[in-house]
Amino acid sequence: MVIRELNNNWQSHAFDGYEVNWTEPQQTVSCLHTLVYPPAQGQGLHVTSISWNATGSVLACAYGRLDDGDWSTLKSYVCTWNLDRQGLNPQQPSVVVEVPSAIMCLAFHPTQPSHIAGGLYSGEVLVWDTGRPEDPLLWRTGLTDDTHTDPVYQVLWLPEPRHNHRFQVLSAATDGRVLLWRGSGTGQLRLSKGFALAVQQLPRSTKLKKPPRGETEVGVTSVAFSSFDSSLFVLGTEGGFPLKCSLAAETAALTRIPSSVPLRAPVQFTFSPHGGPVYSVSCSPFHRNLFLSAGTDGHVHLYSMLQAQPLTSLQLSHKYLFAVRWSPVRPLVFAAASGEGDVQLFDLQKSSQKPTVSITQTQDGSPVYCLEFNSQQTQLLAAGDAKGMVKVWRLSTAFTEQGPRETEDLDQLEAEVAT
């Protein structure tokens, strides 16, 4: 029923030629801040990742490079802006941390508002405390056998089992490893648990292309954890297929990678692939089985954890899609960042095929690499791009106030396609 209605809406011509009038008092989306760090822009650095802190008032930006090249010794930066501070200077971050290798990803600590984890092109993982601007480095992995040998594409914080107030850093890289790190008193991040993805251990639920001879690792590009089951997570891969995984996996990984802890094989299920690498995955905060993926084929797929084929596939771009995120407050809303320079906001209550609003982030069509909703100040959405700019967009109440039947519609969406 819902799917049929959504498809009917999509085929309707009622809004053809309709232009959004930005001068209306109730603007759909408006740009609140344009944040730049001129030295990073001068070096031609991209905004590779952004993260809101625990209070929702501070935004951290990673400046690195995402295009092809060896960026292992490229000087890069982590910058933070406190948007609640009076006299905010959009060209002067409150904290600047210099980093010796291109920074690919970062994540603020869920409860400590000044702690940030970052993953580097060199494979290292670092944690900074921006409350100590003179000496911000808190922990680092160092270059040991446990350290990733490829760029780290995602870091996030996970509560320790049985110690919910203590957190570990999870890192994922294209060397096929997903690693959990714990900070020590010596300033080192020590490996506490690890997973390795070997091609021969993937469940054969889809016809995967044979890997090149000799290649056994599955490169990981993105991670998303379930909001309903703390051990369940989804990985995006270079091969284009999302993977359903478990932290509780016991099977030993078939790998020759040296490691100070036994590496496990986490994969439980393989979903049918995109037409190219998956750059981003996002689990629904409102439904235990639904997740989104986005990749180089310009498509967003909506999957159920229970079946290999996507429930729906939307082509949003003729170029790459670099990020997709569910709204933290609207069950049927998500946003995607495109290689054509725009941020697209979808409201599945309005249409399952067309964006409700398409925001132009870069005037010359340079890619938008990252975006994050603010779960504390829910009217804010930040996006970072290849021009070295971060724009903070203010969303109208249409995108922040839940409709009366929204969660039921989400359940219906999955139920109908699953039957």
C-alpha positions in Angstrom: 0.0 0.0 0.0 2.7 2.5 1.1 5.0 1.4 -1.8 2.1 1.7 -4.3 1.3 5.2 -3.0 4.9 6.3 -3.1 5.3 5.0 -6.6 2.0 6.8 -7.6 3.4 10.0 -6.1 6.6 9.6 -8.1 4.7 9.2 -11.3 2.4 12.2 -10.6 3.1 15.4 -12.6 1.4 17.7 -10.0 4.7 19.4 -9.1 6.4 19.4 -12.4 8.0 22.8 -13.0 7.5 23.7 -9.3 10.4 26.0 -8.2 11.2 26.3 -4.5 10.8 29.9 -3.5 13.7 30.6 -1.1 12.2 33.9 0.0 9.3 32.4 1.8 9.4 33.1 5.5 9.4 29.3 6.3 12.5 28.4 4.3 12.9 24.7 3.8 16.7 24.9 4.3 19.0 27.8 4.9 22.8 28.1 5.2 23.7 29.2 8.8 27.5 29.1 8.6 30.2 28.5 6.1 33.3 27.4 7.9 36.8 27.4 6.4 40.4 27.1 7.6 42.4 29.2 5.1 45.7 27.3 5.5 44.0 24.0 4.7 42.2 25.5 1.8 45.5 27.0 0.6 47.0 23.5 0.5 44.0 22.2 -1.5 42.8 20.0 1.3 39.4 18.4 1.3 37.0 18.1 4.2 37.2 14.3 4.6 35.0 13.9 7.7 33.0 15.9 10.2 31.5 15.1 13.6 29.3 16.9 16.2 30.3 16.6 19.8 28.2 15.3 22.7 26.6 18.7 23.4 25.8 19.4 19.8 27.5 22.8 20.0 31.0 21.9 18.6 31.7 20.7 15.1 35.0 19.0 14.2 36.3 18.9 10.7 39.1 16.7 9.2 41.2 18.2 6.4 42.9 15.6 4.2 42.7 14.2 0.7 40.2 11.6 -0.7 41.5 11.6 -4.3 44.0 9.1 -5.6 47.6 9.5 -4.4 49.9 8.7 -1.5 48.9 11.0 1.3 50.8 9.2 4.1 53.1 12.2 4.8 50.7 15.0 3.9 50.4 17.5 6.7 46.7 17.8 7.5 44.5 19.3 10.2 41.7 18.7 12.7 39.7 21.9 13.4 36.8 22.5 15.7 34.3 25.4 15.9 32.0 26.1 18.8 28.9 27.3 17.1 27.3 28.5 20.4 30.2 30.9 21.1 29.5 34.6 20.7 31.5 36.3 18.1 32.1 33.1 16.1 34.7 33.6 13.3 33.9 31.2 10.5 37.6 31.4 9.3 39.1 31.0 12.7 38.6 27.6 14.4 38.7 27.5 18.2 41.1 24.6 18.1 43.6 23.5 15.3 45.5 20.2 15.6 48.2 19.5 13.0 48.4 15.9 11.9 51.4 14.3 10.1 49.4 12.2 7.7 46.2 12.9 5.8 43.3 12.4 8.1 40.5 10.3 6.6 37.9 10.2 9.3 37.1 11.4 12.8 34.5 10.9 15.5 33.7 12.8 18.7 33.4 10.7 21.9 29.7 10.1 22.8 30.0 11.6 26.3 33.3 13.4 26.6 32.8 16.6 24.7 36.5 17.3 24.0 37.7 13.8 22.9 38.1 13.1 19.2 39.3 9.9 17.5 40.8 10.0 14.1 42.0 7.6 11.4 44.9 8.4 9.2 46.0 7.5 5.6 49.1 5.9 7.2 46.9 3.4 9.0 47.3 4.9 12.4 44.5 5.7 14.9 44.8 8.7 17.2 42.7 10.3 20.0 43.0 14.0 20.8 41.7 16.0 23.8 40.8 19.5 22.4 40.6 20.7 26.0 44.4 20.6 26.0 45.2 22.7 22.9 49.0 22.9 23.7 49.3 19.1 23.9 46.1 17.6 22.5 47.4 14.0 21.6 46.0 11.6 24.2 46.6 8.2 22.6 47.9 6.7 19.4 48.3 3.2 18.0 51.9 3.8 17.0 53.2 1.8 14.1 53.1 -1.8 15.5 52.1 -5.1 13.9 48.6 -4.4 15.1 48.3 -1.1 13.3 46.3 -1.0 10.0 48.5 -1.2 6.9 46.0 0.7 4.7 44.1 4.0 5.1 41.6 4.0 7.9 38.2 5.0 6.5 36.1 5.0 9.6 36.5 5.3 13.3 33.7 5.3 16.0 33.3 4.8 19.7 31.7 1.8 21.3 30.7 1.3 24.9 32.6 -1.5 26.6 30.5 -4.5 27.4 29.5 -4.4 31.1 31.1 -0.9 31.4 28.7 1.4 29.5 30.5 4.6 30.7 33.8 3.3 29.3 34.4 3.4 25.5 36.7 1.8 23.0 37.7 3.1 19.6 36.7 1.0 16.6 38.6 1.4 13.3 38.0 0.0 9.9 40.4 0.0 6.9 40.9 -1.2 3.4 43.4 -3.8 4.7 40.3 -5.9 5.6 40.5 -5.4 9.4 38.1 -4.0 11.9 39.9 -3.4 15.2 38.9 -2.3 18.7 41.4 -0.2 20.7 41.5 0.7 24.4 43.5 3.7 25.7 46.3 2.9 28.1 48.1 5.0 30.8 51.2 5.1 28.6 49.5 7.1 25.8 49.2 4.1 23.6 46.0 2.6 22.1 46.2 -1.1 22.6 44.4 -3.7 20.5 41.6 -5.3 22.6 39.7 -7.2 19.9 40.0 -7.7 16.2 38.3 -9.0 13.1 39.6 -9.8 9.6 37.6 -10.2 6.4 38.8 -13.0 4.2 37.2 -13.5 0.8 36.9 -17.3 1.3 35.0 -16.8 4.5 32.2 -14.7 3.1 28.8 -16.4 3.1 27.9 -17.1 -0.6 24.5 -15.5 -0.5 25.1 -13.6 -3.7 27.2 -14.2 -6.8 30.3 -12.3 -5.9 32.9 -11.5 -8.5 36.0 -13.7 -8.1 38.7 -11.6 -6.5 42.0 -11.0 -8.3 44.4 -13.9 -7.8 46.2 -13.7 -4.5 43.9 -11.1 -3.0 42.2 -12.5 0.1 41.3 -9.4 2.2 38.0 -7.6 1.7 38.6 -3.8 2.0 36.3 -2.1 4.4 35.2 1.4 3.6 32.4 2.2 6.1 30.7 0.9 9.3 27.3 1.4 10.9 26.0 -0.2 14.2 22.5 -1.2 14.9 20.6 1.0 17.4 18.8 -2.1 18.6 21.5 -4.7 19.0 24.9 -3.5 20.2 26.8 -6.4 18.7 25.3 -6.1 15.2 27.0 -4.0 12.6 27.0 -3.4 8.8 30.1 -2.9 6.8 30.5 -1.3 3.4 33.2 -2.7 1.2 35.4 -1.9 -1.8 33.8 -4.9 -3.6 30.4 -3.1 -3.4 28.5 -5.5 -1.2 27.3 -4.6 2.3 28.0 -7.2 5.0 26.1 -8.0 8.1 28.5 -8.7 11.0 28.6 -9.5 14.7 31.0 -8.5 17.4 30.2 -11.8 19.1 31.7 -13.9 16.3 34.0 -16.7 17.5 35.2 -18.2 14.2 38.9 -17.6 13.7 39.7 -15.5 10.6 41.7 -17.1 7.8 44.4 -14.6 7.6 48.2 -14.4 7.8 48.1 -10.8 9.2 50.2 -10.7 12.4 48.2 -9.7 15.5 48.6 -9.6 19.3 45.0 -10.8 19.7 43.2 -13.6 17.8 41.4 -12.1 14.8 37.8 -13.3 14.2 35.7 -13.7 11.1 32.7 -11.4 11.8 30.5 -11.8 8.6 27.1 -13.5 9.0 25.4 -12.4 5.7 26.3 -10.9 2.4 23.9 -8.4 0.7 23.6 -8.1 -3.1 26.1 -5.6 -4.4 26.2 -2.0 -5.7 27.8 -1.4 -9.1 31.0 -0.2 -7.3 32.5 0.4 -3.9 30.2 1.3 -1.0 31.3 4.5 0.6 28.7 4.9 3.3 26.2 2.8 5.4 23.7 4.0 8.0 21.4 1.9 10.2 17.9 3.2 10.9 17.5 4.6 14.5 13.8 3.7 14.3 13.7 0.2 12.8 15.9 -2.7 13.8 16.1 -4.2 10.3 16.5 -1.3 7.9 19.8 0.3 6.7 20.9 2.5 3.8 24.1 2.2 1.7 25.5 4.6 -0.9 28.4 4.1 -3.3 30.3 5.0 -6.5 27.4 3.8 -8.7 25.4 6.9 -7.6 22.7 4.8 -6.0 21.3 4.6 -2.4 20.0 1.2 -1.5 17.5 0.6 1.3 18.0 -2.9 2.7 16.3 -5.1 5.2 18.7 -7.2 7.4 16.5 -10.2 6.5 17.1 -10.4 2.7 19.9 -10.1 0.3 18.2 -7.9 -2.4 17.6 -4.2 -1.6 14.0 -3.2 -0.8 14.5 -0.3 -3.1 17.3 1.4 -5.1 17.4 5.1 -5.9 19.7 6.7 -8.4 20.6 10.0 -6.9 23.6 11.0 -8.9 25.4 10.3 -12.2 28.6 10.5 -10.2 29.6 9.0 -6.8 27.7 9.2 -3.6 30.0 9.7 -0.7 27.7 9.7 2.3 24.2 8.7 3.4 22.7 9.3 6.9 19.3 8.7 8.4 17.7 11.6 10.3 18.0 11.1 14.1 14.5 12.5 14.6 12.4 11.7 11.5 12.0 8.0 10.8 11.4 8.5 7.0 14.0 11.1 6.3 17.6 10.6 5.2 20.3 12.8 3.5 22.9 11.9 0.9 26.0 13.7 -0.3 26.9 13.6 -3.9 29.9 13.9 -6.2 28.0 16.6 -8.1 28.1 19.1 -5.3 24.7 18.8 -3.7 23.1 17.5 -0.5 19.8 15.7 -1.1 17.2 15.4 1.5 14.7 12.6 1.1 11.3 12.3 2.9 9.9 8.9 2.0 6.5 10.1 3.2 6.5 12.5 0.3 8.3 10.4 -2.4 10.3 7.2 -2.6 12.1 8.3 -5.7 12.8 12.0 -5.8 14.5 14.2 -3.2 12.2 16.6 -1.3 15.0 19.2 -1.4 18.3 19.3 -3.2 20.7 21.8 -1.7 23.6 23.2 -3.8 26.7 23.0 -1.5 29.4 23.8 -4.1 28.8 26.3 -6.9 31.2 24.5 -9.3 29.9 21.0 -8.7 32.9 19.8 -6.6 32.0 16.7 -4.6 30.4 16.8 -1.1 32.3 14.2 0.9 30.6 14.0 4.3 27.5 15.0 6.1 26.2 14.6 9.7 22.9 15.5 11.3 23.1 17.0 14.8 21.3 14.7 17.2 21.2 17.4 20.0 20.3 20.5 17.9 18.2 18.6 15.5 17.6 21.5 13.1 21.3 21.4 12.1 22.9 19.4 9.3 26.6 19.9 8.4 28.3 18.9 5.2 31.9 19.1 4.1 33.3 19.3 0.5 36.3 19.1 -1.8 36.7 22.9 -1.7 37.7 22.7 2.0 34.4 24.2 3.2 31.9 23.1 5.8 28.4 24.4 5.5 26.0 24.2 8.4 22.4 24.1 7.1 19.3 24.9 9.2 16.4 22.6 8.4 12.8 23.7 8.7 10.4 22.0 11.1 9.2 19.9 8.1 12.4 17.9 8.5 12.6 17.8 12.3 9.0 17.1 13.5 7.8 13.6 13.3 4.5 12.9 11.5 1.6 11.0 13.2 2.1 7.7 11.4 5.7 7.8 10.6 7.0 4.8 12.5 4.1 2.7 11.3 4.8 3.7 7.7 8.4 2.6 8.2 7.3 -0.8 9.5 4.9 -1.0 6.6 7.7 -0.3 4.1 9.7 -3.2 5.3 6.7 -5.6 5.8 5.3 -5.0 2.3 8.4 -5.7 0.5 9.3 -8.6 2.7 6.0 -10.4 1.9 
